[in-house]
Amino acid sequence: MNIVLWDLQPVQDGYRFYISRKAFALITVPLDKTGTQVQVIRQNGIPYLVKKYKKHVSFFIGIFCACFLLFFMSRFIWKVEIEGNSFYSTQTILDFLCENGIGYASMKSEINCKELQNMLRNEFTDMTWVSAKIDGTGLYLVIQERMKGSTEETVDEADAATSLIAENSGTVESITVRRGTPLVAAGDTVEAGDILVSGIREIRDDAGEVSGRNYVSSDADVLIRTELAYTDEFSEKYEKTVLTGKEKIRFAVCFNACRINLFPEPETESYIILEKYRPAVIGTDFYLPFVIVKSEYLAYEIQTGTYTDEEAEALAQSHLTRYCENLAENGVQILSNSVIIEHSGKNILVQGVLDALVTQNSYEEISPTEIEEGTNPDGIDTADGGHSD
């Protein structure tokens, strides 16, 4: 009869096994002839599930509505992802897409990826290549942009005649000139505003006489050793946020700009709120039009106190270290510092000087009037033919 049994296991006064519904109908005659009794323990499968819930019509209606809703939402775009853009911000591109009816909640059937690629390249001229594709309910854009800073801006900068000006008073530590005429040397003392490298280059004839002038955009690395004033002041009292250990978790659902809190927010205590946003997605690319938000409310209290001398010194040092790190990002090397910490009323005052090497980056354009007159502010003759009268 080819009746298949599986997971056959001996039990008290018999056996327990699995059998298909069709095969079970075939064994009724042999069971009657042999006087064997069979007890059905559990029925699995869709036919039995339908039979069990046939009186609960709303259950099947709910399943049908959920399937229809998923099918309906699959026809729209619920996520736009942009990669490779740096000059054009993501929001700028999204705004442009929105103006053209493309983006969140737009129908996939109305989006032509090739036309979208051409539209973006025509609108944003610095986009050299655009790839657009639709996966699931997501629209994915990959962009390549033209490199900046190699054409007109460079030419304009090269055409302008400029001189490098001292921003700080001090001693020239080192000077390396790539373009222009150096007016100072290592070891010279300069004042703020002095010209370090002139944008005027003299042309001399065989006799050593000045026969003309060239005007260039000076380019040099000049380090000046100088002293920078440093002042810091903060209150001797402090307020510190301390977590109490109490924690509450709440969930919310966001539909675009609309947020629905599933539970009421805590009211009685002060909380630090940490929120995690997780897009609702089925699989990898089937995004749904809402985001699940998990909010952690961490209760805290404010504690006040007064800095001890050691704590005040440590805080002042951390402020100084952060200040020096910010200076280093702008080409300033701190060699040493001399600061004093003292109490000033209810505040702590930190002041002193920093011994520093400062890279000079201030350029001043040589005006057309100075060039026409033949003399720059330093008294150097800039006329094209010899000395001015």
Contacts in CASP RR format, 6 or more apart in sequence:
PFRMAT RR
TARGET T0000
AUTHOR 0000-0000-0000
METHOD contacts of the structure
MODEL  1
MNIVLWDLQPVQDGYRFYISRKAFALITVPLDKTGTQVQVIRQNGIPYLV
KKYKKHVSFFIGIFCACFLLFFMSRFIWKVEIEGNSFYSTQTILDFLCEN
GIGYASMKSEINCKELQNMLRNEFTDMTWVSAKIDGTGLYLVIQERMKGS
TEETVDEADAATSLIAENSGTVESITVRRGTPLVAAGDTVEAGDILVSGI
REIRDDAGEVSGRNYVSSDADVLIRTELAYTDEFSEKYEKTVLTGKEKIR
FAVCFNACRINLFPEPETESYIILEKYRPAVIGTDFYLPFVIVKSEYLAY
EIQTGTYTDEEAEALAQSHLTRYCENLAENGVQILSNSVIIEHSGKNILV
QGVLDALVTQNSYEEISPTEIEEGTNPDGIDTADGGHSD
1 26 0 8 1.000
1 27 0 8 1.000
3 19 0 8 1.000
3 23 0 8 1.000
3 26 0 8 1.000
3 27 0 8 1.000
4 19 0 8 1.000
4 20 0 8 1.000
4 23 0 8 1.000
5 17 0 8 1.000
5 18 0 8 1.000
5 19 0 8 1.000
6 17 0 8 1.000
6 18 0 8 1.000
6 19 0 8 1.000
7 16 0 8 1.000
7 17 0 8 1.000
7 18 0 8 1.000
8 15 0 8 1.000
8 16 0 8 1.000
8 17 0 8 1.000
9 15 0 8 1.000
9 16 0 8 1.000
9 17 0 8 1.000
10 16 0 8 1.000
16 41 0 8 1.000
19 27 0 8 1.000
21 47 0 8 1.000
27 38 0 8 1.000
30 36 0 8 1.000
31 37 0 8 1.000
31 38 0 8 1.000
53 59 0 8 1.000
53 60 0 8 1.000
70 282 0 8 1.000
73 137 0 8 1.000
73 288 0 8 1.000
73 289 0 8 1.000
74 136 0 8 1.000
74 137 0 8 1.000
74 286 0 8 1.000
75 107 0 8 1.000
75 108 0 8 1.000
75 109 0 8 1.000
76 105 0 8 1.000
76 106 0 8 1.000
76 107 0 8 1.000
76 108 0 8 1.000
76 137 0 8 1.000
76 289 0 8 1.000
77 102 0 8 1.000
77 103 0 8 1.000
77 104 0 8 1.000
77 105 0 8 1.000
77 106 0 8 1.000
77 107 0 8 1.000
77 108 0 8 1.000
77 111 0 8 1.000
77 134 0 8 1.000
77 137 0 8 1.000
77 138 0 8 1.000
77 139 0 8 1.000
78 104 0 8 1.000
78 105 0 8 1.000
78 137 0 8 1.000
78 138 0 8 1.000
78 287 0 8 1.000
78 288 0 8 1.000
78 289 0 8 1.000
79 104 0 8 1.000
79 137 0 8 1.000
79 138 0 8 1.000
79 139 0 8 1.000
79 279 0 8 1.000
79 287 0 8 1.000
80 94 0 8 1.000
80 97 0 8 1.000
80 103 0 8 1.000
80 104 0 8 1.000
80 138 0 8 1.000
80 139 0 8 1.000
80 141 0 8 1.000
81 138 0 8 1.000
81 139 0 8 1.000
81 140 0 8 1.000
81 141 0 8 1.000
82 90 0 8 1.000
82 93 0 8 1.000
82 94 0 8 1.000
82 141 0 8 1.000
82 143 0 8 1.000
83 140 0 8 1.000
83 141 0 8 1.000
83 142 0 8 1.000
83 143 0 8 1.000
84 142 0 8 1.000
84 143 0 8 1.000
84 144 0 8 1.000
84 145 0 8 1.000
85 93 0 8 1.000
85 143 0 8 1.000
85 145 0 8 1.000
86 145 0 8 1.000
87 126 0 8 1.000
87 145 0 8 1.000
87 148 0 8 1.000
88 124 0 8 1.000
88 126 0 8 1.000
88 127 0 8 1.000
88 143 0 8 1.000
88 145 0 8 1.000
93 120 0 8 1.000
93 124 0 8 1.000
93 141 0 8 1.000
93 143 0 8 1.000
94 103 0 8 1.000
96 120 0 8 1.000
96 123 0 8 1.000
96 124 0 8 1.000
97 103 0 8 1.000
98 104 0 8 1.000
100 119 0 8 1.000
102 111 0 8 1.000
102 116 0 8 1.000
102 139 0 8 1.000
103 139 0 8 1.000
104 256 0 8 1.000
104 289 0 8 1.000
105 256 0 8 1.000
105 289 0 8 1.000
108 134 0 8 1.000
108 137 0 8 1.000
111 134 0 8 1.000
111 139 0 8 1.000
113 132 0 8 1.000
113 133 0 8 1.000
113 134 0 8 1.000
114 132 0 8 1.000
116 130 0 8 1.000
116 132 0 8 1.000
117 130 0 8 1.000
117 131 0 8 1.000
117 132 0 8 1.000
120 127 0 8 1.000
120 130 0 8 1.000
120 132 0 8 1.000
120 141 0 8 1.000
120 143 0 8 1.000
121 127 0 8 1.000
121 128 0 8 1.000
121 130 0 8 1.000
126 145 0 8 1.000
126 146 0 8 1.000
126 148 0 8 1.000
127 143 0 8 1.000
127 144 0 8 1.000
127 145 0 8 1.000
127 146 0 8 1.000
128 144 0 8 1.000
128 145 0 8 1.000
128 146 0 8 1.000
129 143 0 8 1.000
129 144 0 8 1.000
130 141 0 8 1.000
130 142 0 8 1.000
130 143 0 8 1.000
130 144 0 8 1.000
131 141 0 8 1.000
131 142 0 8 1.000
131 143 0 8 1.000
132 139 0 8 1.000
132 140 0 8 1.000
132 141 0 8 1.000
133 139 0 8 1.000
133 140 0 8 1.000
134 140 0 8 1.000
135 285 0 8 1.000
136 285 0 8 1.000
136 286 0 8 1.000
136 287 0 8 1.000
137 285 0 8 1.000
137 286 0 8 1.000
137 287 0 8 1.000
137 288 0 8 1.000
138 285 0 8 1.000
138 287 0 8 1.000
157 217 0 8 1.000
158 217 0 8 1.000
159 217 0 8 1.000
160 217 0 8 1.000
160 365 0 8 1.000
161 199 0 8 1.000
161 200 0 8 1.000
161 215 0 8 1.000
161 216 0 8 1.000
161 217 0 8 1.000
161 365 0 8 1.000
161 366 0 8 1.000
161 371 0 8 1.000
162 199 0 8 1.000
162 217 0 8 1.000
162 218 0 8 1.000
162 363 0 8 1.000
162 364 0 8 1.000
162 365 0 8 1.000
162 366 0 8 1.000
163 195 0 8 1.000
163 196 0 8 1.000
163 197 0 8 1.000
163 198 0 8 1.000
163 199 0 8 1.000
163 200 0 8 1.000
163 218 0 8 1.000
163 363 0 8 1.000
163 364 0 8 1.000
163 366 0 8 1.000
163 376 0 8 1.000
164 195 0 8 1.000
164 196 0 8 1.000
164 197 0 8 1.000
164 218 0 8 1.000
164 220 0 8 1.000
164 222 0 8 1.000
164 360 0 8 1.000
164 362 0 8 1.000
164 363 0 8 1.000
165 193 0 8 1.000
165 194 0 8 1.000
165 195 0 8 1.000
165 196 0 8 1.000
165 360 0 8 1.000
165 362 0 8 1.000
165 363 0 8 1.000
165 364 0 8 1.000
166 190 0 8 1.000
166 191 0 8 1.000
166 192 0 8 1.000
166 193 0 8 1.000
166 194 0 8 1.000
166 195 0 8 1.000
166 196 0 8 1.000
166 222 0 8 1.000
166 224 0 8 1.000
166 360 0 8 1.000
166 362 0 8 1.000
167 192 0 8 1.000
167 193 0 8 1.000
167 224 0 8 1.000
167 358 0 8 1.000
167 360 0 8 1.000
167 361 0 8 1.000
167 362 0 8 1.000
168 192 0 8 1.000
168 224 0 8 1.000
168 226 0 8 1.000
168 228 0 8 1.000
168 358 0 8 1.000
168 360 0 8 1.000
169 190 0 8 1.000
169 191 0 8 1.000
169 192 0 8 1.000
169 226 0 8 1.000
170 189 0 8 1.000
170 190 0 8 1.000
170 191 0 8 1.000
170 224 0 8 1.000
170 225 0 8 1.000
170 226 0 8 1.000
171 187 0 8 1.000
171 188 0 8 1.000
171 189 0 8 1.000
171 190 0 8 1.000
171 224 0 8 1.000
171 225 0 8 1.000
171 226 0 8 1.000
172 184 0 8 1.000
172 185 0 8 1.000
172 186 0 8 1.000
172 187 0 8 1.000
172 188 0 8 1.000
172 189 0 8 1.000
172 190 0 8 1.000
172 196 0 8 1.000
172 222 0 8 1.000
172 223 0 8 1.000
172 224 0 8 1.000
172 225 0 8 1.000
173 186 0 8 1.000
173 187 0 8 1.000
173 223 0 8 1.000
173 224 0 8 1.000
173 225 0 8 1.000
173 357 0 8 1.000
174 186 0 8 1.000
174 221 0 8 1.000
174 222 0 8 1.000
174 223 0 8 1.000
175 182 0 8 1.000
175 184 0 8 1.000
175 185 0 8 1.000
175 186 0 8 1.000
175 196 0 8 1.000
175 197 0 8 1.000
175 220 0 8 1.000
175 221 0 8 1.000
175 222 0 8 1.000
175 223 0 8 1.000
176 220 0 8 1.000
176 221 0 8 1.000
176 222 0 8 1.000
177 197 0 8 1.000
177 218 0 8 1.000
177 219 0 8 1.000
177 220 0 8 1.000
178 219 0 8 1.000
178 220 0 8 1.000
179 199 0 8 1.000
179 216 0 8 1.000
179 217 0 8 1.000
179 218 0 8 1.000
179 219 0 8 1.000
179 220 0 8 1.000
180 197 0 8 1.000
180 198 0 8 1.000
180 199 0 8 1.000
180 200 0 8 1.000
180 201 0 8 1.000
180 216 0 8 1.000
180 218 0 8 1.000
180 219 0 8 1.000
180 220 0 8 1.000
181 197 0 8 1.000
181 198 0 8 1.000
181 199 0 8 1.000
181 200 0 8 1.000
181 201 0 8 1.000
181 202 0 8 1.000
181 218 0 8 1.000
182 196 0 8 1.000
182 197 0 8 1.000
182 198 0 8 1.000
182 220 0 8 1.000
183 194 0 8 1.000
183 195 0 8 1.000
183 196 0 8 1.000
183 197 0 8 1.000
183 198 0 8 1.000
183 378 0 8 1.000
184 190 0 8 1.000
184 194 0 8 1.000
184 196 0 8 1.000
184 222 0 8 1.000
190 196 0 8 1.000
190 224 0 8 1.000
195 364 0 8 1.000
195 377 0 8 1.000
195 378 0 8 1.000
196 220 0 8 1.000
196 222 0 8 1.000
196 360 0 8 1.000
197 218 0 8 1.000
197 220 0 8 1.000
197 222 0 8 1.000
198 218 0 8 1.000
198 376 0 8 1.000
198 378 0 8 1.000
198 380 0 8 1.000
199 215 0 8 1.000
199 216 0 8 1.000
199 217 0 8 1.000
199 218 0 8 1.000
199 366 0 8 1.000
200 213 0 8 1.000
200 214 0 8 1.000
200 215 0 8 1.000
200 216 0 8 1.000
200 366 0 8 1.000
200 376 0 8 1.000
200 380 0 8 1.000
200 382 0 8 1.000
201 213 0 8 1.000
201 214 0 8 1.000
201 215 0 8 1.000
201 216 0 8 1.000
202 210 0 8 1.000
202 212 0 8 1.000
202 213 0 8 1.000
203 210 0 8 1.000
203 211 0 8 1.000
203 212 0 8 1.000
203 213 0 8 1.000
203 214 0 8 1.000
204 210 0 8 1.000
204 211 0 8 1.000
205 211 0 8 1.000
209 386 0 8 1.000
210 381 0 8 1.000
210 385 0 8 1.000
210 386 0 8 1.000
210 387 0 8 1.000
211 385 0 8 1.000
211 386 0 8 1.000
212 383 0 8 1.000
212 384 0 8 1.000
212 385 0 8 1.000
212 386 0 8 1.000
213 381 0 8 1.000
213 382 0 8 1.000
213 383 0 8 1.000
213 384 0 8 1.000
215 366 0 8 1.000
215 371 0 8 1.000
215 382 0 8 1.000
217 363 0 8 1.000
218 363 0 8 1.000
221 359 0 8 1.000
222 359 0 8 1.000
222 360 0 8 1.000
223 357 0 8 1.000
223 358 0 8 1.000
223 359 0 8 1.000
223 360 0 8 1.000
224 357 0 8 1.000
224 358 0 8 1.000
224 360 0 8 1.000
225 335 0 8 1.000
225 355 0 8 1.000
225 356 0 8 1.000
225 357 0 8 1.000
225 358 0 8 1.000
226 356 0 8 1.000
226 358 0 8 1.000
227 353 0 8 1.000
227 354 0 8 1.000
227 355 0 8 1.000
227 356 0 8 1.000
228 327 0 8 1.000
228 332 0 8 1.000
228 353 0 8 1.000
228 354 0 8 1.000
228 356 0 8 1.000
228 358 0 8 1.000
229 351 0 8 1.000
229 352 0 8 1.000
229 353 0 8 1.000
229 354 0 8 1.000
230 320 0 8 1.000
230 323 0 8 1.000
230 337 0 8 1.000
230 339 0 8 1.000
230 350 0 8 1.000
230 351 0 8 1.000
230 352 0 8 1.000
230 353 0 8 1.000
230 354 0 8 1.000
231 349 0 8 1.000
231 350 0 8 1.000
231 351 0 8 1.000
231 352 0 8 1.000
232 316 0 8 1.000
232 319 0 8 1.000
232 320 0 8 1.000
232 323 0 8 1.000
232 349 0 8 1.000
232 350 0 8 1.000
232 351 0 8 1.000
233 344 0 8 1.000
233 347 0 8 1.000
233 348 0 8 1.000
233 349 0 8 1.000
233 350 0 8 1.000
234 315 0 8 1.000
234 316 0 8 1.000
234 319 0 8 1.000
234 347 0 8 1.000
234 348 0 8 1.000
235 346 0 8 1.000
235 347 0 8 1.000
235 348 0 8 1.000
236 306 0 8 1.000
236 307 0 8 1.000
236 312 0 8 1.000
236 343 0 8 1.000
236 346 0 8 1.000
236 347 0 8 1.000
236 348 0 8 1.000
237 304 0 8 1.000
237 305 0 8 1.000
237 306 0 8 1.000
237 307 0 8 1.000
237 346 0 8 1.000
238 304 0 8 1.000
238 305 0 8 1.000
238 306 0 8 1.000
238 307 0 8 1.000
239 302 0 8 1.000
239 303 0 8 1.000
239 304 0 8 1.000
239 305 0 8 1.000
240 302 0 8 1.000
240 303 0 8 1.000
240 304 0 8 1.000
240 305 0 8 1.000
241 272 0 8 1.000
241 300 0 8 1.000
241 301 0 8 1.000
241 302 0 8 1.000
241 303 0 8 1.000
242 300 0 8 1.000
242 301 0 8 1.000
242 302 0 8 1.000
242 303 0 8 1.000
243 272 0 8 1.000
243 298 0 8 1.000
243 299 0 8 1.000
243 300 0 8 1.000
244 269 0 8 1.000
244 299 0 8 1.000
244 300 0 8 1.000
244 301 0 8 1.000
245 298 0 8 1.000
245 299 0 8 1.000
246 269 0 8 1.000
246 298 0 8 1.000
246 299 0 8 1.000
247 296 0 8 1.000
247 297 0 8 1.000
247 298 0 8 1.000
247 299 0 8 1.000
248 266 0 8 1.000
248 271 0 8 1.000
248 296 0 8 1.000
248 297 0 8 1.000
248 299 0 8 1.000
249 294 0 8 1.000
249 295 0 8 1.000
249 296 0 8 1.000
249 297 0 8 1.000
250 261 0 8 1.000
250 262 0 8 1.000
250 263 0 8 1.000
250 264 0 8 1.000
250 265 0 8 1.000
250 266 0 8 1.000
250 294 0 8 1.000
250 295 0 8 1.000
250 297 0 8 1.000
251 261 0 8 1.000
251 262 0 8 1.000
251 263 0 8 1.000
251 292 0 8 1.000
251 293 0 8 1.000
251 294 0 8 1.000
251 295 0 8 1.000
252 259 0 8 1.000
252 260 0 8 1.000
252 261 0 8 1.000
252 262 0 8 1.000
252 292 0 8 1.000
252 293 0 8 1.000
252 295 0 8 1.000
253 259 0 8 1.000
253 260 0 8 1.000
253 262 0 8 1.000
253 290 0 8 1.000
253 291 0 8 1.000
253 292 0 8 1.000
253 293 0 8 1.000
254 260 0 8 1.000
254 277 0 8 1.000
254 290 0 8 1.000
254 291 0 8 1.000
254 293 0 8 1.000
255 289 0 8 1.000
255 290 0 8 1.000
256 289 0 8 1.000
259 293 0 8 1.000
265 297 0 8 1.000
266 297 0 8 1.000
269 299 0 8 1.000
270 299 0 8 1.000
270 300 0 8 1.000
270 301 0 8 1.000
270 302 0 8 1.000
271 297 0 8 1.000
271 298 0 8 1.000
271 299 0 8 1.000
271 300 0 8 1.000
272 297 0 8 1.000
272 298 0 8 1.000
272 300 0 8 1.000
273 295 0 8 1.000
273 296 0 8 1.000
273 297 0 8 1.000
273 298 0 8 1.000
274 295 0 8 1.000
274 296 0 8 1.000
274 298 0 8 1.000
275 293 0 8 1.000
275 294 0 8 1.000
275 295 0 8 1.000
275 296 0 8 1.000
276 293 0 8 1.000
276 294 0 8 1.000
276 295 0 8 1.000
276 296 0 8 1.000
277 291 0 8 1.000
277 292 0 8 1.000
277 293 0 8 1.000
278 291 0 8 1.000
278 292 0 8 1.000
278 293 0 8 1.000
278 294 0 8 1.000
279 287 0 8 1.000
279 288 0 8 1.000
279 291 0 8 1.000
279 292 0 8 1.000
280 287 0 8 1.000
280 288 0 8 1.000
280 290 0 8 1.000
280 291 0 8 1.000
280 292 0 8 1.000
281 287 0 8 1.000
281 288 0 8 1.000
282 288 0 8 1.000
307 315 0 8 1.000
307 348 0 8 1.000
312 341 0 8 1.000
312 348 0 8 1.000
313 341 0 8 1.000
316 339 0 8 1.000
316 341 0 8 1.000
316 348 0 8 1.000
316 350 0 8 1.000
319 350 0 8 1.000
320 337 0 8 1.000
320 339 0 8 1.000
320 350 0 8 1.000
324 334 0 8 1.000
324 337 0 8 1.000
324 354 0 8 1.000
327 334 0 8 1.000
327 356 0 8 1.000
328 334 0 8 1.000
331 358 0 8 1.000
331 359 0 8 1.000
332 356 0 8 1.000
332 357 0 8 1.000
332 358 0 8 1.000
332 359 0 8 1.000
333 356 0 8 1.000
333 357 0 8 1.000
333 358 0 8 1.000
334 354 0 8 1.000
334 355 0 8 1.000
334 356 0 8 1.000
335 355 0 8 1.000
335 356 0 8 1.000
335 357 0 8 1.000
336 354 0 8 1.000
336 355 0 8 1.000
337 352 0 8 1.000
337 353 0 8 1.000
337 354 0 8 1.000
337 355 0 8 1.000
338 352 0 8 1.000
338 353 0 8 1.000
338 354 0 8 1.000
338 355 0 8 1.000
339 350 0 8 1.000
339 351 0 8 1.000
339 352 0 8 1.000
339 353 0 8 1.000
340 350 0 8 1.000
340 351 0 8 1.000
340 352 0 8 1.000
341 348 0 8 1.000
341 349 0 8 1.000
341 350 0 8 1.000
342 348 0 8 1.000
342 349 0 8 1.000
343 349 0 8 1.000
366 376 0 8 1.000
370 376 0 8 1.000
370 377 0 8 1.000
370 382 0 8 1.000
371 382 0 8 1.000
373 382 0 8 1.000
373 388 0 8 1.000
374 381 0 8 1.000
374 382 0 8 1.000
374 383 0 8 1.000
374 388 0 8 1.000
375 381 0 8 1.000
375 382 0 8 1.000
375 383 0 8 1.000
375 388 0 8 1.000
376 382 0 8 1.000
381 387 0 8 1.000
381 388 0 8 1.000
END
